[in-house]
């Protein structure tokens, strides 16, 4: 969907995002606090396993506090995972809307990604509050979030369009995607520093740099933890930008080619 299309259907997009955001926690005791509580729960589990049991060292990293360091990587991952997990079935789950000729089905994809990003913003805001209370407010380095989030949105929308379009023809896509996401998580340096892979498996470390989320998590850490940018980070951002634009283009192309057949198959 082009920027002109987004502007045209901006009211509909806002309503879809609002409905999804408020409806998810309707009747719950904590409400929107769950946006922070869920990643906090994962943070506690992973921190115990990887920093207490396995005792992973963060030498030469931007922070020696494992929980803070890891939460920077969990923030974008949670939004991407949520978007893909829910987005794969967005066409089939909204068949009554998609079958209406005047309804732009691509807006369903954009609304899901926007809703997941909104939850990330809530969690990120609370994370900044915690950093401030600890005297670790990042300051000007937060500007790195601008290119990071822009690339994240393009990449996620492209992936969701791709998987949502394929799922209409291949209904096992959601199960396959779940396994791929599990693998993608552990192939991304979220719970371990890239240095450990470089020391143990140099060949695998080279492949790790091709993972777009490797650069994304490092940029998030630069934004929240500071420490400045080096040549590796800038090259990582460039690769991430190229990959995100290419994936957005591929996802949009595939979705639009398949979209005319949705009505007959859902």
N, C-alpha and C positions, 0 to 999 in steps of 0.2 A: 504494500500500500504506500502510495506516494505521500509527500507532505501535504499536497493539495487535498488528497483524500482524507488524511487525518484531520485537517482543518474542517472539512465538510462534515465529518462525522464525529467531531470533538465532543459534542453533547452526549452522543450515544456511548462513546468511549468512557467518558467520565461516569456515566450511569452504570456501565458494566463493571468498572473498577470499584465503584462505591458499593454496588450490590455484593460483589465478591468479597470485598474487604470486611464489610459489616456483617454479612451473612455468615461468614465462616465462624465467627465467635458469638453469634446470637445466642443468648441464654447462658453463656459460660460465665463463670465467676470472675475470672481474671481478664477476660476480654482481650484487648490488643496487647496486653502484657505477654501473652503467649508468643508473640513475635520475637520477644527477647528470651523467654523462658525455654523455648525449644532448642535454640542453638546453645544456650547456657547449659542445658542438660547434656548435650553432646560434648560440649567443651569439658565438662566435669569428667565424663567417661573417658574421653581420649586423653585428657591430661593425666588421669590416674594410670592408664595403661602405658602411655608412651613416656611420661616424665617420671613416674614413680616406680613402675614395675620394670620397664625397659631402660629407664634412665638415659634418654637421649640427650646429648649435650648440644647446647646452642652456641658454642664457641664461634666467634666471628660473625654472628648474626646481629640483627638490629636491636634485639632485646634478649636478655637472659631470663626473662620471665616467660616460661613456656606457655602458660594460659593466654597471656596477652598476645604473644607471638602467633599462636595457633588461631586465635579468634579472628585475626586479620585475614587469614586464609579461609576460615569458615564462612565469613560474611558473603563473599561473592558465590561460593560454592552452594550455599543453601538456596540462594535465589535462582541459580541456574538449575539445580536439581529439581526444585519445586516447579519451575516453568516447564521443564521437559517431562517430568512425571505426569503432571496434569495436562500438559499441552498435547501430548501424543493422541489423546482421545477427544480433543476439543471439538472436532468436526462431528464425530459420531454421537457425542454426548449432547450436542445441540442441533440434532437433525431437523427439528421443527423450525428453527431459525434459518438454517442453511438452505432449506428447500424453498424459502421465499426468494423469488427472483431479485427483489429489490434490496435484499440484505447483503452487505459486504462481509463475507465470511472471514476475511483476513483480519477483521477488527477483533474477532474472538481471540486470535493469537496475540495481538498487541495488548489486549486487555489483561490476559493472563500474565504476560511478561511484566506489564506495568504493576499489577497487583503484587506479584512476587517481589518486585523492586521496591514497592512501598513498604513491605514488611522488612526488607533489608535496611531501608532508611530508618525505620523505627529502631531496629536493633543497633544500627550504627550510631544513632543519636544517643542511645543509652550507653553504648560503649565509650563514646566521647565523654559523657558525663563521668563514667568510672575513671577514665584516664585523667580527667581534670581533678577529681578528688584525690587521685594519687600523685598529683603534681606533674603529670606526663602529657599534658595537652599538646598535640603536635604542632599547632600553629600553621605557618605558611605552607608546610609540606602537604597539607590537605588538598592543595591545588592539583596534585597528581590524581585525585579521584575523578577529575573531569574527563581526561582521556580514557581512564580505566573504565568508568561506567559507560561512556559512549561506545567503546569497543564491546563491552559486555552485552549491552542492549542489542547491537547489531548481530553479534554472534548468537545470542540466545534466540532472537526472533527468527534468524535463518535456520537454526536447528529445529525449533518448534514447527516452523512451516514444513520443513523436510519430513520430520517424523509424523506430523499430523496428516500430511498428504499420503504418505506411504501406508499409514495405519488403516485408511479407508479400504485399501486393497489387501493388506496383509495384517489381519487382526491379531497376530501374535507379536506385533511390533512393541507393544507395551511391556510384555514379558522380556523380550530380548533387550529392550532399552534398560530395564531394571538391572540386568546383569552387566551391561556395558557401563552404566553409571557407577556400579560398585567398583569395577576395574579402573575407571577413569579417576575415581577418588584417590585410590591408592597409588596411581601413577602420577599424581599431582603432589608436589611437596607441601602438603597442608599440615600433616602430622609429623613430618621429618624434614630437616634441612637438605637442600640439594647436595651439599658438601658430602653427606654420608654416601650418596649414590656415586659421586665422583671418585671417592676414595675406594669403594668396594667394587664397583662395576663401571669402569670408564666408558665402555661401549654403550651401556644403558644410559649413562649420563648424557651422551650426545643425543640420544633419542628423546630424553627428558626435556631438552631445550626446544624440541619441536612441538611439545605439548603447549597449546596456547594458554592453558590455565597456569602453567609454570610462571610465565611472564605476568599474568594478571594478578596472581597472589603476591608476587614480589612487589608489584606496583602498589598494591593495597598496603603492604607492610611499609613501603617507603612513605606512603601518605600518612599512615597512623603512627608510625614509630620514628619517622625522620631518618636522619643519617645521610641524606643527600643521594643524588643519582650518579651512577657511574656509566661507563660505556656499555657494559653488559645490560643494564636496565634499559638504556635508550634503544639498543638493538632489539631487546625483547619487546619493547613497546611497538617498534616498527613492525616486527613479525606479527605481533598480535593484531595490529591495525590491518595489515594486509590480509591476514587469515579471516578476520571478522567481516571485512567488506566482501571478500570472496565467498564466504559461507552465506552471508545475507543474500548475495546475488544468486547463488545456487539454490538456496531454499525458496526464494521468491519465484525463480524460474520454474522449478519443479511443481510448486504449489499451484501456480497459475495454469500450467499445462494440464494438471490433474483436476483442477476445480470444476470444469464443465461436466465431469462424470460423477461428481459427488452425489447429485440428486438421485441418480439411478442406482447407487450402491449403498446408501445409508438408510 
